[in-house]
C-alpha cells in the first residue's frame, strides 16, 4: 500500500473546500437543452436572465416577520346531466413530500424501489472556470465482502465474509478536469444508507475511520477502482470494537483526480440546495401556482405548473415545471433556476441554475450545477 496518508489528506482537503463557504445552487430545466457560453455557467435548460442567486431553505422558513402572497389557478371541469343539476369534478392532487429523500415510490397503489439510475451531471465551480460534465451511474444491491481490521499492535485481523448493502457509483468523464477514464466507487454498509444513493459520490466514510467514531457500527468499507488501480478499506469496528480499518492497494493515484472529485461534490451540493424544495411540500402541484415572500432582508419568488409526463421502467410519472429566485442580503447568497420534477420521485428529473455565495476572502463566487436523469430502474416491492 502506497501513501495511505495521501488519501486521507485528499478527503480532508475536500471537506475544507465544502465547509469553507456556504454553498447551494439554483437551477433551470426543460426537456430540450441548449448550452450557453456565458461565464456564469451553461445549462441544457432555459435559464432565467436574472443574476445568480442562492440561499438555504432554513433561512427562509425561520424568519419571524414576513409578508407573502400566493396565487393559484384551479381548473375545474363541469358535467351537465339531463337534469338542471351541475356536478363539479374535484381537481387532481399531488404533493412533493420527499424531495432529496430516498423513499419508496408509490404509483396507483403499487410500491416501487429505485435500484439504479443514470444522470448527466454538469458543474462550473466558479464563474471563471470551464464547464465540466460527467455521466454518473448509481446502483444498490446486497452482496458479501471480506472484512479485515487492524489491531492496536498493527496486526491484521480476519473477520471473514459479511453480508452488506453495496452502493456503487460509476463516474464517466465527458469533459473532465483530470479524470480520463471511469472511476468506480463501492461503499458497503451493514444496513441501508439512503443518503449514499443520492450523492454523486460520498466522502462521509471519513467520519467512520476511527475505531471509536460515532456510527462506525454501520460503515463496513469502500473500494475505489481507476484504470485497474484499486484501493480498499474495510472497517472491522463495524463488527468488533477497538479495531482500526484495514487498507489494501495503492492510493497514490487519488491525487491525480482530486480536482474532479471536488467538482463532483461541489456541483452536487449546489444542485441539491439549488431551490427551496420544501416550500412546495404543501402545494398541490397539479395546479399552476406562484408565490412571493419577503422579510425585508430575504426575498423568494417561485412558480410551478404541471407539464407532461416521463416513463421509467414502464411506469409513467406526471411532471411539474418550476422556477425560482432567491436573495438573502445579510448572507450575500442568492440562487435562481428552473427544474422539472415528479411529485412521486425523490430526485428531480432535470434541474439547473446558479448558486452565489461569498467566500472567506469576501469574493462573490457563483457555482453552476446541472443534473438530468437519463434512465431510472424501479423494482416493485412485494
C-alpha positions in Angstrom: 0.0 0.0 0.0 1.4 3.4 -1.0 0.9 6.7 0.6 -2.3 5.9 2.6 -1.9 9.4 4.2 -2.3 10.9 0.7 -5.9 9.6 0.5 -6.8 11.0 3.9 -5.3 14.3 3.0 -7.3 14.4 -0.2 -10.6 13.9 1.6 -9.7 16.3 4.4 -9.0 19.0 1.9 -12.3 18.2 0.2 -14.1 18.7 3.5 -12.3 22.0 3.9 -13.4 23.1 0.4 -17.0 22.3 1.1 -17.1 23.8 4.6 -15.1 27.0 3.6 -18.2 28.7 2.3 -22.0 28.4 2.3 -22.8 26.6 -0.9 -26.0 25.9 -2.7 -27.5 26.3 -6.1 -30.1 27.4 -8.4 -31.3 25.5 -11.5 -33.4 25.6 -14.5 -34.6 22.8 -16.7 -36.5 22.0 -19.8 -36.8 18.7 -21.8 -34.9 20.4 -24.6 -31.5 21.9 -23.6 -29.2 24.5 -25.1 -25.9 25.4 -23.6 -24.9 29.0 -23.1 -21.3 30.1 -23.3 -21.6 32.8 -20.7 -19.1 32.8 -17.9 -21.8 32.4 -15.3 -22.4 28.9 -16.5 -24.2 26.9 -19.2 -27.4 25.0 -19.0 -29.2 22.4 -21.1 -32.4 24.0 -20.0 -33.6 27.6 -20.5 -32.2 29.7 -17.6 -33.5 32.9 -16.0 -31.9 36.1 -17.1 -31.5 37.5 -13.5 -28.2 37.5 -11.7 -27.2 34.2 -10.0 -28.9 33.8 -6.6 -28.6 31.4 -3.7 -29.7 30.5 -0.2 -30.9 27.8 2.1 -34.4 26.7 2.9 -33.9 27.1 6.6 -33.1 30.8 6.2 -36.5 31.4 4.6 -38.6 29.3 6.8 -37.2 30.5 10.0 -37.9 34.3 9.5 -40.4 35.6 12.0 -41.6 38.7 10.3 -42.6 38.1 6.7 -45.0 39.2 4.1 -46.1 36.8 1.4 -48.6 36.5 -1.4 -49.6 33.4 -3.4 -51.8 32.9 -6.4 -53.2 29.8 -7.9 -55.4 28.9 -10.8 -57.6 25.9 -10.4 -59.1 24.3 -13.5 -62.4 22.5 -12.9 -64.4 20.5 -15.4 -68.2 20.6 -15.2 -70.5 17.9 -16.4 -74.2 18.6 -17.2 -76.8 15.8 -17.0 -80.3 15.8 -18.3 -81.4 17.4 -15.0 -80.6 21.0 -14.3 -78.0 20.0 -11.7 -74.3 20.7 -12.3 -71.6 18.5 -10.8 -68.0 19.8 -10.3 -65.2 17.3 -10.6 -62.5 17.9 -7.9 -59.1 18.8 -9.2 -56.4 16.1 -9.1 -53.8 16.5 -6.4 -50.1 15.7 -6.0 -47.6 16.9 -3.4 -43.8 16.6 -3.4 -43.4 15.4 0.1 -40.0 13.9 0.0 -37.5 15.9 -2.2 -34.0 14.5 -1.9 -35.1 11.8 0.5 -34.7 8.1 -0.6 -38.2 6.8 -0.1 -40.4 4.1 -1.9 -42.2 5.3 -5.0 -46.0 4.7 -4.8 -47.9 4.8 -8.1 -51.5 3.6 -8.5 -51.4 1.8 -5.2 -48.2 -0.1 -6.1 -44.9 0.4 -4.3 -41.5 0.5 -6.0 -37.9 1.0 -5.0 -35.4 2.8 -7.1 -32.4 0.5 -7.5 -30.5 2.1 -10.3 -30.3 5.5 -12.1 -28.1 7.2 -14.6 -27.6 11.0 -14.7 -25.9 13.6 -16.8 -24.1 15.9 -14.4 -22.5 19.3 -15.1 -20.7 21.7 -12.9 -19.0 25.1 -13.2 -17.3 25.5 -9.8 -16.7 29.3 -10.2 -17.8 31.8 -12.7 -14.3 31.9 -14.2 -13.8 28.1 -14.6 -14.7 25.8 -17.5 -17.8 23.7 -17.6 -17.2 20.1 -16.6 -19.5 17.3 -17.5 -19.8 13.7 -16.2 -22.1 10.7 -16.6 -22.9 9.0 -13.4 -24.5 5.6 -12.8 -25.7 4.7 -9.3 -26.9 1.3 -8.1 -27.6 -0.6 -4.9 -27.6 -4.4 -4.2 -27.0 -6.9 -1.4 -23.7 -8.8 -1.6 -20.9 -10.2 0.6 -17.4 -8.7 1.2 -14.4 -10.0 3.2 -13.7 -7.8 6.2 -10.3 -7.2 7.7 -9.2 -5.0 10.5 -6.0 -3.8 12.3 -5.4 -4.2 16.0 -3.6 -1.8 18.3 -0.3 -3.5 17.5 -0.7 -3.2 13.8 -1.6 -6.8 13.3 -4.1 -7.9 10.6 -7.4 -9.3 11.9 -9.6 -11.5 9.6 -13.3 -11.3 10.4 -14.4 -13.3 7.3 -17.2 -12.6 4.8 -20.1 -10.3 5.8 -23.4 -9.6 4.0 -23.6 -5.9 3.1 -25.6 -3.3 1.1 -23.3 -2.3 -1.7 -23.8 1.2 -3.2 -21.9 1.5 -6.5 -21.1 4.8 -8.2 -19.6 4.8 -11.7 -18.3 8.2 -12.8 -17.6 8.5 -16.5 -15.8 11.7 -17.7 -17.4 13.5 -20.6 -15.5 16.8 -20.2 -13.4 16.4 -17.0 -10.6 18.3 -15.4 -8.2 15.4 -15.0 -10.3 12.2 -15.0 -9.5 10.3 -18.1 -11.4 7.0 -17.5 -14.2 5.6 -15.5 -13.9 5.8 -11.7 -15.8 3.1 -9.8 -16.6 3.6 -6.1 -18.3 0.9 -4.0 -19.4 1.7 -0.4 -20.5 -1.1 1.9 -22.9 -0.8 4.9 -24.5 -3.3 7.3 -27.8 -1.6 6.9 -29.4 0.6 4.1 -27.8 4.0 3.8 -30.3 6.0 1.7 -28.2 9.2 1.6 -25.4 7.4 -0.2 -27.7 6.5 -3.0 -28.4 10.2 -3.7 -24.9 11.6 -3.6 -23.0 11.6 -6.9 -20.2 10.3 -4.7 -19.8 10.1 -1.0 -17.0 11.1 1.3 -18.9 10.5 4.6 -16.8 7.4 5.2 -14.1 9.5 6.7 -16.1 10.1 9.9 -16.1 6.3 10.4 -12.4 5.8 10.0 -11.7 5.8 13.8 -12.4 2.6 15.8 -14.4 4.7 18.3 -16.2 7.1 16.0 -20.0 7.6 16.1 -21.7 5.5 13.5 -18.8 3.1 12.8 -21.0 0.1 13.5 -22.8 0.5 10.2 -20.0 1.5 7.7 -18.2 -1.7 6.5 -15.8 -0.2 3.9 -15.3 1.0 0.4 -13.3 0.3 -2.8 -12.1 2.7 -5.4 -11.1 1.4 -8.9 -9.5 3.6 -11.5 -7.7 2.2 -14.5 -7.2 -1.1 -12.7 -5.7 0.6 -9.7 -7.7 -0.5 -6.6 -7.7 0.9 -3.1 -9.8 -0.9 -0.5 -10.8 0.0 3.1 -12.7 -2.4 5.4 -13.9 -1.2 8.8 -13.7 -4.1 11.2 -15.1 -1.9 14.0 -18.5 -2.4 12.5 -18.3 -5.9 13.9 -15.7 -5.7 16.7 -14.9 -2.6 18.7 -11.4 -1.5 19.2 -10.1 -2.4 15.7 -8.8 0.1 13.2 -9.7 -0.1 9.5 -7.6 -2.2 7.1 -6.2 -0.6 4.0 -5.2 -2.5 0.9 -3.9 -1.3 -2.5 -2.4 1.8 -3.9 -3.9 5.2 -3.1 -1.2 7.3 -4.8 -3.3 7.9 -8.0 -6.1 9.6 -6.0 -4.3 12.9 -6.0 -4.4 12.9 -9.8 -8.2 13.1 -9.8 -8.7 15.1 -6.7 -10.0 18.2 -8.7 -12.7 16.1 -10.4 -13.8 14.7 -7.0 -14.0 18.2 -5.7 -16.0 19.3 -8.7 -18.5 16.5 -8.3 -19.1 17.2 -4.6 -19.4 20.9 -5.1 -21.8 20.5 -8.0 -23.9 18.0 -6.2 -24.1 20.3 -3.1 -25.1 23.2 -5.4 -27.8 21.3 -7.2 -29.2 19.8 -4.1 -29.6 23.2 -2.4 -30.5 25.0 -5.7 -34.1 25.5 -4.8 -36.0 25.7 -1.5 -37.7 22.4 -2.4 -39.6 22.1 0.9 -41.5 25.3 0.1 -43.7 23.2 -2.3 -44.3 20.3 0.0 -47.8 21.5 1.0 -48.8 22.8 -2.5 -51.0 20.9 -5.0 -48.5 20.8 -7.8 -51.1 19.7 -10.4 -52.5 23.3 -10.2 -50.5 26.2 -11.7 -49.3 28.4 -8.9 -46.9 31.2 -8.0 -45.9 33.0 -4.9 -43.6 35.7 -3.4 -42.2 36.0 0.1 -40.1 38.7 1.8 -39.0 39.8 5.3 -37.1 42.8 4.1 -33.7 41.1 4.0 -34.6 37.9 2.2 -36.9 37.6 -0.8 -38.2 34.5 -2.6 -40.2 34.1 -5.8 -41.5 30.9 -7.3 -43.9 29.4 -9.7 -45.0 25.8 -10.7 -47.1 24.3 -13.4 -47.9 20.7 -14.5 -46.4 19.9 -17.8 -46.1 16.5 -19.5 -45.0 13.0 -18.3 -41.9 10.8 -18.3 -41.7 7.0 -18.2 -39.1 4.9 -16.4 -39.2 1.1 -16.1 -42.7 1.1 -17.7 -44.0 3.4 -15.0 -45.3 6.9 -16.1 -44.8 9.9 -13.9 -46.6 13.3 -14.1 -44.1 16.2 -14.4 -44.1 19.7 -13.0 -42.1 22.7 -14.2 -40.8 25.0 -11.5 -38.9 28.3 -11.5 -37.5 30.3 -8.5 -35.4 33.3 -7.5 -34.0 33.9 -4.0 -31.8 36.6 -2.5 -30.5 36.8 1.1 -28.8 40.1 1.6 -27.3 39.5 5.1 -25.6 36.3 3.9 -24.7 37.6 0.5 -26.2 34.5 -1.1 -28.6 34.1 -4.0 -29.9 31.5 -6.3 -32.1 31.2 -9.4 -33.1 28.4 -11.7 -35.6 26.0 -13.2 -36.5 22.4 -12.6 -38.6 19.6 -13.9 -39.7 17.1 -11.4 -42.3 14.5 -10.5 -44.0 14.7 -7.1 -43.6 10.9 -6.9 -39.8 10.8 -7.3 -37.3 11.9 -4.7 -34.9 13.2 -7.3 -35.7 16.0 -9.8 -35.8 14.7 -13.3 -33.9 17.8 -14.5 -32.6 20.8 -12.7 -30.1 23.6 -13.3 -29.2 27.0 -12.2 -26.9 29.1 -10.2 -25.8 29.4 -6.5 -23.9 32.5 -5.4 -22.1 32.9 -2.1 -19.3 35.0 -0.6 -16.1 33.1 0.2 -13.8 33.8 3.2 -11.9 36.5 1.3 -15.2 38.4 0.6 -15.2 37.4 -3.1 -18.5 36.6 -4.7 -18.4 33.0 -6.1 -21.1 31.6 -8.4 -21.5 27.8 -8.8 -23.4 26.4 -11.7 -25.0 23.0 -11.4 -27.0 20.8 -13.7 -28.5 17.3 -13.3 -30.7 15.2 -15.6 -31.9 11.7 -15.1 -31.3 9.7 -18.3 -32.5 6.4 -17.0 -34.0 5.0 -13.8 -34.8 1.4 -12.8 -37.6 0.5 -10.5 -38.3 -2.8 -8.7 -41.8 -3.5 -7.4 -41.9 -4.2 -3.7 -43.8 -7.3 -2.6 
